[in-house]
Amino acid sequence: MQTIRAAVFQAAFYIWAAGIAVLMIPTIVLPRKTVVFGQRVYALGTFFLMRVLAGIRLEVRGLEHLPPGPSVIAAKHQSAFDTLAYHALLPDVAMVMKRELLFIPLFGIYALKTKMIPVDRSAGPSALRGLVKGARQALADGRQVVIFPQGTRVAPGVAAPYQPGTAALYTQLGWPVVPVATNSGEHWPRRSFAKHPGTIVVEYLPPIPPGMPRRAFAAELERVIEEGTRRLSRL
């Protein structure tokens, strides 16, 4: 039965994603906020399909740690779920993404229209400069910058290094950073057809205030995210 539910959800999810991508085509020539609204509808629709077809619910914790207005959010990334969730969880997200995603038909156009922050990971130091510049502009526009500190999806229980991008934002922008833990990969695994019923938890953790040395910040960020994620994996 679980396999059937996963198959039905997967089919519905792809149909929904394709359908909303096509329906949003007229928004390309409309104001940016129109596309932002379309992305939010896409995420909320996916939450509905998850709950009804796959038995996966969403719980958001720690909202008291999320400052109003612009913010820098460093989120654990275990699942494709994470890349869409923040479009519904935050009012105007500027997501740091790998530049290659811009070449996906329609998706890339929408990402450019909504001013996501593409990063060419092969560009070395210039990639970090571009990241900082894009994040600074997003914050100035009152938006929420979301970065995945490990730079890619990492399955639950697997160790992977934290990349320098989040530390660069922290030291050069002077903003507090809100860490986020999740157990999304236990219910929507990476590179897997399977879907496991239960509750995906997204938990905002206490912000790390500005002013720490770069290495100390990087160590603290990794510690709190990994500890929070391990705690959620025991739910």
Summary of the structure (lengths in Angstrom):
residues: 235
radius of gyration: 17.3
end to end distance: 23.0
largest distance: 52.2
contacts: 739
relative contact order: 0.18
helix: 52%
strand: 16%
